[in-house]
Amino acid sequence: MLEVKRAGWDVSGKPERKPRHVEVLAQRDAGDWTGAHMDFAGAIYKQEPASAEKRGLSS
């Protein structure tokens, strides 16, 4: 999660470990919530809009 914070993101909640990566819920500059995908070396390789249903976000 350190790389996500270094990239300027605010992280919320606990990371969700997947078989090949880790997903974290992050937000930058009070913008939309984003699901940041990191490999196990800590590199962010994918960013996608966070699903409100999946992440428990209010609409």
N, C-alpha and C positions, 0 to 999 in steps of 0.2 A: 504494500500500500504506500510505501514511501515514494515510489516513482510517481504514483498518481498525485500525491500531495506536492511533489516537486514540480509537476506539470501545471500546478495552479488550481487543482481541483479540491473541493471540500468533500470529504467522504462521510457517508451516513451509514450506520449499521455495521454489521459484520460481513466480511467477505464470504462469498458463496463458492466453495470449492467444487470444481467440476473435474472429470477425469483428465482433461488436458489443459485446463486453465483455471483461473480464479476470476470471478465477476464481483465487482464492487459497484455500489450505487454512489454516484458522484455528481456534483453540481459545480459549475464555474460561473463566477460573477452574477450570482442570483438568477441564472438562466434556468433552462429546463433540466430536469434530472436525466442523467445519462447512465447507461450500464457500460462500464469500462471493463474490457476483457484484458487480462494480463497473463502472460505465460509464467511459468514457474521461476524464470530468471528475473521477473519483475518488469519486463517490457510490456507497455501497452500496445496491443496490436489491433484492437477493434473498439469502436465506440458506437453505441446505438441508443436511440431514445428508450428510456426506461418504461416498461410496461406498468401501468398503474395497478392492474390486477395482480401481476406477479410480485411486485415490490410493495404492495400495500400503501400506495400513494393516494392521497385525496385528489379528486379531479378539480 
